[in-house]
Amino acid sequence: MRASQPDRVHFLPFDMAETDGIKDFVQSVTTAHGPLFGLVNNAAVGLDGVLGTMHNSDIERLLRINTLAPMILTKYASRSMMLARGGRIVNISSIIASTGFSGLAAYAASKAALEGFTKSLARELGRINITVNAVAPGYMQTEMTQGLEGDKLQSILRRSPLRRLATPEDAAGAVSYLIGPDGGSITGTVVTVDAGSTC
């Protein structure tokens, strides 16, 4: 995208754990580039471990980045959408929010909170033509899953009617649809992208 449209695509780094700086970050973006139309809350950490032995600081960091930061970012980003009376917000959840997974209790809680946030915010912002949805990917072919092999991988593949894992491109396609013109009448929903493993 940057190669094909260098004047329109910009990378602006920001540490989402620094929640106190989100307001100024959003203000700098809108000052430089104008009102926002779309927001995808994709930043997250996936710390795993049995809850009883997880350090409190790890739980707090996970909830800060996965739940608190997207809420605060959405708060400030949606202001320019409200002024423009239109926009799209997509929160990236996970199938773990609804299925659960041993060793991912804190992560599952953070993503379930994001889905509840999605549905309530859709009701708040719908009257001014702003849609709010979530995409819930399943196991995907990424660096995080490269270590899956043998029986563990086969167990996951057996759950999928398509006998494969979803890809990041599959999830990106769902996000593009929800942000694009064809997604204008969809709000308050969770789109599952998991090659059918939860059907």
MARVEX-181549 format. One record per residue: x, z, y of N, C-alpha, C in turn. Coordinates in steps of 0.02 Angstrom, whole numbers, padded with zeros to 5 digits, always signed. Layout:
XZYXZYXZY;...
***
This chain:
+00041+00000-00060+00000+00000+00000+00043+00000+00063;+00097+00040+00062+00140+00043+00122+00175-00024+00132;+00192-00058+00078+00227-00122+00084+00180-00175+00112;+00116-00174+00092+00070-00226+00114+00040-00211+00183;+00036-00147+00202+00007-00130+00267+00048-00074+00299;+00110-00088+00318+00154-00035+00343+00129-00002+00407;+00088-00037+00447+00063-00007+00509+00003+00039+00498;-00026+00035+00438-00088+00073+00425-00079+00129+00375;-00024+00130+00338-00013+00181+00286+00045+00226+00307;+00031+00290+00312+00081+00338+00334+00085+00396+00285;+00145+00421+00274+00154+00481+00232+00173+00538+00278;+00132+00591+00277+00145+00650+00318+00148+00710+00272;+00208+00737+00258+00213+00793+00211+00186+00857+00240;+00156+00898+00196+00132+00964+00217+00126+01008+00155;+00148+01070+00161+00144+01117+00106+00076+01152+00108;+00032+01137+00060-00036+01164+00061-00038+01239+00049;+00018+01269+00028+00019+01342+00021+00021+01375+00090;+00041+01338+00141+00045+01365+00209-00023+01356+00244;-00072+01393+00222-00141+01383+00245-00148+01395+00321;-00107+01438+00349-00112+01452+00420-00094+01391+00463;-00059+01343+00435-00038+01284+00473-00085+01225+00465;-00137+01231+00425-00181+01174+00411-00216+01149+00474;-00241+01195+00515-00277+01175+00576-00233+01130+00620;-00172+01152+00632-00127+01112+00675-00108+01046+00642;-00101+01046+00575-00085+00984+00540-00140+00933+00549;-00202+00954+00537-00259+00908+00545-00264+00883+00617;-00253+00928+00664-00257+00908+00734-00204+00856+00751;-00143+00864+00723-00090+00815+00736-00107+00747+00706;-00140+00747+00648-00160+00684+00616-00214+00649+00656;-00265+00686+00677-00319+00654+00714-00297+00633+00784;-00251+00669+00813-00224+00649+00879-00186+00584+00873;-00147+00577+00819-00105+00518+00811-00145+00458+00785;-00196+00470+00743-00228+00414+00708-00304+00409+00719;-00333+00455+00756-00404+00452+00768-00444+00491+00717;-00511+00489+00721-00554+00527+00676-00544+00508+00603;-00551+00557+00560-00545+00546+00488-00610+00520+00460;-00606+00475+00412-00665+00452+00376-00667+00481+00306;-00609+00483+00273-00607+00505+00203-00556+00560+00193;-00571+00605+00147-00525+00659+00128-00528+00666+00053;-00470+00666+00020-00465+00679-00052-00423+00742-00061;-00454+00794-00085-00418+00857-00098-00389+00854-00168;-00325+00834-00171-00292+00821-00235-00234+00869-00250;-00209+00904-00199-00153+00949-00210-00174+01007-00254;-00133+01023-00303-00149+01079-00348-00087+01099-00388;-00090+01160-00414-00039+01182-00462-00076+01202-00525;-00041+01194-00582-00073+01208-00646-00035+01261-00686;-00027+01319-00657+00009+01372-00692-00031+01395-00753;+00001+01397-00811-00035+01419-00870-00006+01485-00894;-00044+01520-00934-00022+01584-00960-00083+01628-00973;-00076+01673-01020-00129+01720-01035-00141+01764-00974;-00203+01770-00954-00219+01806-00892-00191+01877-00891;-00195+01911-00948-00172+01981-00951-00098+01990-00936;-00059+01935-00942+00013+01941-00929+00036+01900-00869;-00010+01867-00835+00009+01828-00776+00024+01876-00718;+00074+01859-00680+00091+01899-00621+00039+01888-00567;+00021+01940-00531-00030+01934-00478-00011+01881-00427;+00053+01875-00412+00075+01827-00361+00063+01755-00385;+00068+01743-00451+00054+01677-00478-00021+01660-00473;-00063+01710-00487-00135+01700-00481-00154+01685-00408;-00125+01724-00362-00140+01715-00291-00116+01647-00267;-00057+01626-00288-00030+01560-00268-00075+01504-00293;-00096+01509-00356-00139+01458-00385-00205+01453-00347;-00236+01509-00333-00300+01508-00298-00291+01486-00225;-00235+01503-00195-00222+01482-00126-00217+01406-00121;-00179+01375-00167-00168+01303-00164-00228+01264-00192;-00257+01287-00247-00310+01249-00280-00379+01258-00249;-00391+01315-00217-00458+01330-00192-00460+01343-00117;-00421+01390-00094-00424+01408-00023-00400+01350+00022;-00344+01320+00005-00317+01266+00047-00365+01207+00053;-00396+01182-00002-00444+01127+00006-00504+01146+00050;-00526+01209+00044-00582+01230+00085-00564+01230+00160;-00505+01257+00175-00484+01259+00246-00470+01188+00271;-00437+01147+00231-00423+01078+00251-00488+01041+00264;-00537+01050+00219-00601+01017+00228-00637+01042+00291;-00632+01106+00305-00662+01134+00365-00640+01096+00427;-00575+01087+00434-00549+01055+00495-00556+00979+00492;-00546+00949+00433-00551+00876+00427-00623+00853+00438;-00671+00893+00417-00741+00872+00423-00766+00873+00495;-00731+00907+00539-00754+00911+00608-00756+00842+00641;-00704+00801+00629-00704+00734+00658-00756+00690+00624;-00769+00702+00559-00822+00666+00524-00890+00683+00554;-00899+00747+00570-00963+00768+00599-00975+00735+00667;-00922+00731+00706-00928+00698+00772-00945+00624+00764;-00915+00593+00712-00928+00521+00699-00992+00511+00660;-01022+00565+00635-01083+00563+00595-01076+00519+00534;-01021+00530+00498-01010+00493+00436-00942+00509+00407;-00937+00505+00341-00873+00516+00308-00881+00529+00234;-00825+00536+00201-00824+00547+00129-00772+00601+00112;-00792+00648+00070-00747+00700+00045-00750+00699-00031;-00691+00697-00062-00687+00699-00136-00639+00754-00156;-00663+00800-00196-00622+00855-00222-00602+00839-00294;-00538+00848-00309-00515+00835-00378-00520+00900-00418;-00564+00899-00467-00575+00956-00511-00540+00944-00577;-00570+00964-00631-00543+00955-00698-00598+00970-00748;-00595+00939-00807-00644+00956-00858-00637+01029-00880;-00579+01059-00867-00568+01128-00885-00616+01174-00848;-00641+01152-00789-00688+01193-00751-00751+01206-00791;-00771+01159-00833-00833+01168-00871-00821+01183-00945;-00764+01161-00973-00752+01172-01044-00712+01235-01058;-00670+01255-01010-00624+01310-01021-00567+01289-01066;-00513+01328-01066-00456+01314-01109-00413+01377-01112;-00394+01398-01171-00354+01458-01180-00288+01453-01142;-00274+01502-01101-00212+01502-01062-00220+01472-00993;-00281+01449-00977-00293+01418-00911-00352+01451-00875;-00361+01516-00884-00419+01550-00854-00417+01546-00778;-00360+01560-00748-00355+01559-00675-00363+01488-00649;-00332+01440-00682-00339+01370-00662-00412+01347-00667;-00444+01364-00723-00514+01346-00732-00558+01376-00677;-00544+01439-00660-00583+01472-00606-00574+01435-00540;-00513+01413-00526-00500+01379-00462-00538+01313-00459;-00542+01277-00515-00576+01213-00516-00651+01221-00518;-00676+01272-00552-00748+01285-00552-00771+01304-00482;-00730+01342-00446-00746+01359-00376-00750+01296-00334;-00706+01248-00347-00706+01186-00308-00770+01145-00322;-00795+01148-00382-00857+01113-00398-00917+01145-00364;-00920+01211-00362-00973+01246-00325-00970+01231-00251;-00909+01230-00225-00897+01212-00155-00923+01142-00140;-00909+01096-00186-00931+01026-00179-01006+01021-00172;-01042+01054-00217-01116+01048-00217-01147+01080-00155;-01123+01137-00134-01151+01170-00075-01134+01132-00011;-01072+01108-00007-01053+01072+00054-01090+01005+00059;-01105+00975+00002-01144+00913+00004-01211+00925+00037;-01242+00982+00025-01306+00999+00057-01297+01011+00132;-01242+01042+00151-01229+01056+00221-01218+00992+00262;-01179+00946+00233-01156+00888+00272-01197+00825+00261;-01241+00825+00212-01280+00765+00197-01323+00741+00255;-01349+00787+00293-01394+00768+00349-01358+00728+00403;-01290+00731+00402-01253+00691+00452-01212+00637+00417;-01237+00614+00359-01209+00556+00326-01137+00565+00301;-01121+00626+00281-01056+00639+00250-01068+00656+00177;-01037+00619+00132-01045+00633+00060-00989+00679+00037;-01005+00721-00012-00956+00767-00041-00964+00765-00117;-00912+00744-00151-00915+00738-00224-00850+00765-00254;-00850+00770-00320-00790+00791-00356-00777+00742-00413;-00714+00734-00430-00693+00696-00489-00659+00745-00536;-00680+00745-00598-00653+00791-00648-00617+00752-00703;-00552+00743-00696-00514+00709-00749-00506+00753-00810;-00499+00720-00867-00481+00755-00929-00406+00750-00939;-00384+00757-01002-00314+00746-01017-00296+00674-00998;-00242+00666-00963-00223+00599-00941-00151+00584-00962;-00136+00519-00962-00068+00497-00979-00024+00507-00917;+00006+00565-00912+00050+00581-00856+00113+00614-00883;+00159+00631-00837+00220+00667-00858+00203+00734-00890;+00147+00766-00866+00128+00830-00894+00108+00826-00967;+00082+00768-00989+00059+00761-01058+00108+00724-01103;+00166+00706-01077+00214+00669-01118+00239+00711-01177;+00236+00777-01170+00258+00821-01224+00207+00827-01280;+00146+00802-01269+00095+00805-01322+00112+00754-01376;+00116+00778-01437+00129+00732-01493+00101+00762-01557;+00103+00723-01608+00082+00747-01674+00009+00769-01676;-00002+00826-01710-00070+00850-01721-00107+00867-01656;-00070+00894-01607-00102+00913-01544-00129+00851-01508;-00089+00798-01504-00112+00736-01472-00169+00705-01512;-00163+00704-01578-00216+00674-01619-00282+00712-01612;-00278+00778-01604-00338+00818-01595-00374+00799-01530;-00335+00787-01478-00364+00767-01413-00393+00697-01419;-00357+00652-01451-00380+00583-01457-00444+00578-01499;-00450+00621-01550-00509+00620-01593-00572+00638-01554;-00565+00679-01502-00623+00699-01462-00649+00641-01419;-00608+00592-01408-00627+00536-01364-00659+00480-01405;-00720+00460-01388-00751+00402-01421-00709+00339-01413;-00669+00336-01359-00627+00278-01347-00559+00282-01381;-00546+00341-01412-00483+00352-01449-00421+00343-01405;-00427+00365-01343-00369+00362-01297-00378+00413-01242;-00325+00424-01205-00327+00467-01146-00346+00425-01085;-00379+00457-01038-00389+00424-00973-00322+00419-00937;-00318+00376-00887-00256+00366-00850-00267+00388-00777;-00213+00401-00741-00220+00415-00669-00256+00359-00632;-00246+00297-00655-00280+00240-00623-00355+00244-00633;-00377+00270-00690-00449+00279-00702-00478+00328-00652;-00443+00384-00642-00467+00435-00594-00465+00407-00524;-00413+00370-00507-00407+00340-00440-00464+00291-00428;-00485+00255-00479-00541+00208-00472-00606+00244-00455;-00616+00303-00486-00676+00342-00471-00674+00367-00399;-00616+00389-00377-00608+00411-00307-00621+00354-00259;-00593+00296-00274-00603+00237-00231-00676+00219-00225;-00712+00223-00281-00783+00207-00280-00821+00256-00235;-00806+00321-00242-00842+00372-00203-00825+00368-00129;-00764+00346-00112-00745+00341-00042-00769+00275-00011;-00778+00225-00054-00795+00158-00030-00869+00150-00013;-00887+00090+00009-00956+00078+00032-01008+00085-00023;-00990+00071-00086-01039+00076-00140-01056+00149-00158;-01016+00196-00135-01028+00266-00151-01069+00303-00098;-01097+00267-00051-01131+00298+00005-01193+00338-00012;-01224+00326-00070-01284+00363-00088-01271+00414-00143;-01208+00428-00156-01191+00478-00207-01161+00538-00172;-01190+00596-00183-01163+00657-00154-01183+00717-00196;-01140+00768-00195-01153+00829-00232-01146+00823-00307;-01108+00773-00330-01101+00763-00401-01029+00769-00424;-01020+00778-00489-00953+00781-00519-00947+00721-00567;-00900+00677-00553-00888+00619-00596-00833+00637-00644;-00850+00635-00709-00802+00652-00761-00765+00589-00784;-00698+00594-00785-00656+00537-00806-00611+00562-00862;-00636+00558-00924-00599+00588-00980-00602+00547-01044;-00615+00482-01037-00621+00438-01096-00674+00464-01144;-00723+00501-01118-00779+00524-01159-00768+00586-01200;-00712+00621-01190-00697+00677-01235-00745+00736-01228;-00782+00740-01173-00830+00795-01165-00902+00773-01177;-00912+00711-01201-00981+00688-01211-01012+00718-01274;
***
